[in-house]
Amino acid sequence: MTVFDELRRVVETGDRAVVFTILAGERAGAKLIVLEDGSTAGDAPPGLAGLAPAALRTGRSHVLEHEGTMLFADVYGPPPRLLVYGAVDTAEALCRLAKLLGWTTVVADARARFATRERLASADEILVQWPKEAIARVRPDLATAIVVLTHDDKFDIPLLQAALASDAFYVGALGSRRNQERRRVLLLEAGVPEADVDRIHGPAGLDIGAESPAETALSMLAEMLAVRAGRAGGLLRRATTRIHAEPAAGKK
């Protein structure tokens, strides 16, 4: 199947893929399409497939250099998704702000009295499910961010276990530093590898002095955007990189 045939199918089905095009040299114009499952088609070197996961995480088409070759990575796929576990006020604020970014939002909670359309007017989808059921339903991928807001171990621990076993580009949790450390111990005791536990952003968010649910949501979404772009999230006036992020995926 040709690159064009595969790309047409990706667009029609809403799947994710990246098309790498060599920009210069003897093989200029050669293309390789890499699907999310790793399958490929095209006449560019198949080794470029290893760059696909990082390119897909950025969610943006971009130019990059790989082993001395300039490439254009054209990224295709649906908008990023945000899964919030815990139908609290901050969940509604997160959904409201995320929709401004064009993201798709899902809020899940096992407590039906909280997970209602009246409380979560901005959510695209509301699930009354326990953590592992919600993760199985959403099936987080490279373009999914997950945050848990419940402050309750019976929800937090299984949700984080399932989230860390997924491809989600961001896994965050609210809670004090003391609670984060206690939760870390519980996850390690449950057999979660330390490298996976280190993926948790907790306390979730950037340090902007947030107090209200809306401010907390803004803080967390800002961190998600920074993580997705490979940035630290500091002050722009102190940054040494370009203001508009050029994804670092594959650069050498």
C-alpha positions as CSV (number, residue, x, y, z in Angstrom):
1,M,0.0,0.0,0.0
2,T,1.3,3.5,-0.9
3,V,1.9,6.4,1.5
4,F,-1.1,8.1,-0.1
5,D,-3.4,5.1,0.4
6,E,-2.4,4.7,4.1
7,L,-2.8,8.5,4.7
8,R,-6.2,8.6,3.2
9,R,-7.3,5.7,5.5
10,V,-5.8,7.5,8.5
11,V,-7.8,10.7,7.7
12,E,-11.0,8.7,7.1
13,T,-10.8,6.7,10.3
14,G,-9.4,9.4,12.6
15,D,-6.3,7.3,13.5
16,R,-2.9,8.8,14.2
17,A,0.2,8.7,12.0
18,V,3.2,10.7,11.0
19,V,4.6,11.2,7.5
20,F,8.3,11.8,7.3
21,T,9.6,13.5,4.2
22,I,13.3,13.8,3.5
23,L,14.0,17.5,2.6
24,A,17.5,17.5,1.1
25,G,20.1,15.3,-0.4
26,E,20.0,12.4,-2.9
27,R,16.8,11.0,-1.4
28,A,15.0,14.3,-1.1
29,G,11.2,13.8,-1.5
30,A,11.3,10.2,-0.2
31,K,8.5,9.6,2.3
32,L,7.7,7.1,5.1
33,I,4.3,7.0,6.9
34,V,4.4,5.5,10.3
35,L,1.1,4.4,12.0
36,E,0.6,4.5,15.7
37,D,1.0,0.7,15.8
38,G,4.4,1.0,14.2
39,S,3.5,-0.3,10.8
40,T,5.0,1.7,7.8
41,A,4.8,2.3,4.1
42,G,6.9,4.4,1.7
43,D,10.3,4.7,0.2
44,A,12.2,6.5,2.9
45,P,14.5,4.5,5.3
46,P,12.4,2.3,7.6
47,G,14.6,3.3,10.5
48,L,12.8,6.6,10.7
49,A,9.9,4.8,12.3
50,G,11.8,5.0,15.6
51,L,11.1,8.8,15.6
52,A,7.4,8.4,15.3
53,P,6.3,8.1,19.0
54,A,8.1,11.3,20.0
55,A,6.7,13.1,16.9
56,L,3.2,11.9,17.7
57,R,3.4,13.1,21.3
58,T,4.1,16.7,20.1
59,G,0.8,16.7,18.1
60,R,2.4,19.2,15.7
61,S,4.0,19.0,12.3
62,H,7.6,20.2,12.5
63,V,11.0,20.1,10.9
64,L,13.8,18.1,12.6
65,E,17.3,16.9,12.0
66,H,18.2,13.2,12.3
67,E,21.7,11.8,11.7
68,G,22.5,14.8,9.5
69,T,19.3,14.6,7.4
70,M,16.7,17.3,7.5
71,L,13.1,15.9,7.7
72,F,9.6,17.2,7.8
73,A,7.4,15.3,10.2
74,D,3.7,15.8,9.2
75,V,1.6,14.7,12.1
76,Y,-2.0,13.5,11.6
77,G,-4.6,12.6,14.2
78,P,-7.5,13.7,16.3
79,P,-7.2,16.4,19.0
80,P,-5.5,15.7,22.3
81,R,-7.7,14.2,25.1
82,L,-7.9,15.0,28.7
83,L,-9.1,12.4,31.2
84,V,-10.0,13.8,34.6
85,Y,-10.8,11.4,37.4
86,G,-12.8,13.1,40.2
87,A,-15.9,15.1,39.5
88,V,-14.9,18.1,41.6
89,D,-15.0,21.8,40.8
90,T,-11.5,21.8,39.3
91,A,-12.7,19.1,36.9
92,E,-15.3,21.4,35.4
93,A,-12.7,24.2,35.2
94,L,-10.2,21.9,33.5
95,C,-12.8,20.9,30.9
96,R,-13.8,24.4,30.2
97,L,-10.2,25.6,29.6
98,A,-9.2,22.5,27.7
99,K,-12.1,23.0,25.2
100,L,-10.6,26.4,24.4
101,L,-7.5,24.5,23.3
102,G,-9.6,22.2,21.1
103,W,-9.0,19.2,23.3
104,T,-11.6,16.5,23.9
105,T,-12.4,16.0,27.6
106,V,-13.6,13.1,29.7
107,V,-14.5,13.2,33.4
108,A,-14.9,9.9,35.3
109,D,-15.9,9.2,38.9
110,A,-17.5,6.2,40.6
111,R,-19.7,8.5,42.6
112,A,-22.8,9.0,40.5
113,R,-24.1,11.9,42.7
114,F,-21.0,13.9,41.6
115,A,-20.6,12.8,38.0
116,T,-23.6,14.7,36.6
117,R,-24.1,17.0,33.6
118,E,-25.2,19.8,36.0
119,R,-21.8,19.8,37.7
120,L,-19.7,19.1,34.6
121,A,-21.4,21.1,31.8
122,S,-18.1,21.5,29.8
123,A,-17.1,17.8,29.7
124,D,-17.5,16.1,26.4
125,E,-18.1,12.8,28.1
126,I,-19.0,11.8,31.7
127,L,-18.3,8.2,32.9
128,V,-19.7,6.8,36.2
129,Q,-17.0,4.2,36.5
130,W,-14.2,3.0,38.8
131,P,-10.7,3.9,37.8
132,K,-9.6,0.8,35.9
133,E,-13.0,0.7,34.1
134,A,-12.5,4.3,33.1
135,I,-9.0,3.7,31.8
136,A,-10.2,0.7,29.8
137,R,-12.9,2.7,28.3
138,V,-10.8,5.7,27.3
139,R,-7.7,3.6,26.3
140,P,-5.2,6.4,26.8
141,D,-2.7,7.0,23.9
142,L,0.3,9.2,23.1
143,A,-2.0,12.2,22.9
144,T,-3.8,11.7,26.2
145,A,-3.3,13.6,29.4
146,I,-4.6,12.1,32.7
147,V,-5.1,13.8,36.1
148,V,-6.6,12.5,39.3
149,L,-8.3,14.9,41.7
150,T,-10.0,12.6,44.2
151,H,-7.6,12.7,47.2
152,D,-8.8,9.2,48.1
153,D,-6.5,6.1,47.9
154,K,-9.3,3.8,46.8
155,F,-9.5,5.9,43.6
156,D,-6.0,7.4,43.4
157,I,-3.9,4.3,43.6
158,P,-5.7,2.1,41.0
159,L,-6.1,5.1,38.7
160,L,-2.4,5.9,38.8
161,Q,-1.5,2.3,38.4
162,A,-3.5,2.0,35.2
163,A,-2.5,5.4,33.9
164,L,1.2,4.7,34.3
165,A,0.8,1.5,32.4
166,S,-0.6,3.4,29.4
167,D,1.0,5.6,26.8
168,A,-0.5,8.8,28.2
169,F,2.0,11.7,27.7
170,Y,1.0,13.3,31.1
171,V,-0.1,11.7,34.4
172,G,-0.8,14.2,37.1
173,A,-2.2,14.1,40.7
174,L,-3.3,16.8,43.1
175,G,-2.2,16.7,46.7
176,S,0.4,18.0,49.1
177,R,4.0,17.1,48.9
178,R,3.6,14.9,51.9
179,N,0.6,13.1,50.3
180,Q,2.6,12.7,47.1
181,E,5.4,10.9,48.9
182,R,3.0,8.7,50.8
183,R,1.2,7.8,47.5
184,R,4.6,7.1,45.9
185,V,5.4,4.5,48.7
186,L,2.0,2.8,48.2
187,L,2.5,2.6,44.4
188,L,6.0,1.1,44.8
189,E,4.7,-1.4,47.4
190,A,2.0,-2.3,44.8
191,G,4.7,-3.3,42.3
192,V,4.7,-0.2,40.1
193,P,8.3,0.2,38.7
194,E,10.1,3.3,40.1
195,A,10.7,4.7,36.6
196,D,6.9,4.7,36.1
197,V,6.2,6.3,39.4
198,D,8.6,9.0,38.5
199,R,6.4,9.9,35.6
200,I,3.7,11.3,38.0
201,H,3.5,15.1,38.0
202,G,2.5,15.8,41.6
203,P,1.6,18.2,42.9
204,A,0.3,18.7,39.4
205,G,0.7,22.2,37.8
206,L,3.1,25.1,37.4
207,D,3.9,27.3,40.4
208,I,1.7,30.3,39.7
209,G,0.2,30.8,43.1
210,A,-3.1,29.2,42.1
211,E,-5.9,29.3,44.7
212,S,-9.3,29.0,42.9
213,P,-10.4,25.9,40.9
214,A,-10.0,28.0,37.7
215,E,-6.5,29.1,38.6
216,T,-5.6,25.5,39.6
217,A,-6.9,24.2,36.3
218,L,-4.9,26.8,34.4
219,S,-1.8,25.8,36.3
220,M,-2.3,22.1,35.4
221,L,-3.1,22.7,31.8
222,A,0.0,24.9,31.4
223,E,2.1,22.1,32.7
224,M,0.5,19.6,30.3
225,L,1.3,21.9,27.4
226,A,4.9,22.4,28.6
227,V,5.4,18.6,29.0
228,R,3.9,18.0,25.6
229,A,6.3,20.5,24.0
230,G,9.3,19.3,26.0
231,R,9.6,22.6,27.9
232,A,10.3,23.3,31.6
233,G,7.5,25.8,31.9
234,G,9.6,28.7,33.3
235,L,9.5,32.4,32.6
236,L,9.9,33.3,28.9
237,R,12.1,36.2,29.7
238,R,14.6,33.8,31.3
239,A,14.3,31.2,28.5
240,T,17.2,30.5,26.2
241,T,15.2,28.6,23.7
242,R,12.8,29.9,21.0
243,I,9.5,31.3,22.2
244,H,7.5,29.1,19.9
245,A,8.4,25.5,20.6
246,E,10.2,23.4,18.0
247,P,9.8,19.8,19.1
248,A,13.1,18.3,20.1
249,A,12.0,14.8,19.0
250,G,14.7,13.0,17.1
251,K,17.2,16.0,17.0
252,K,20.8,15.0,17.4
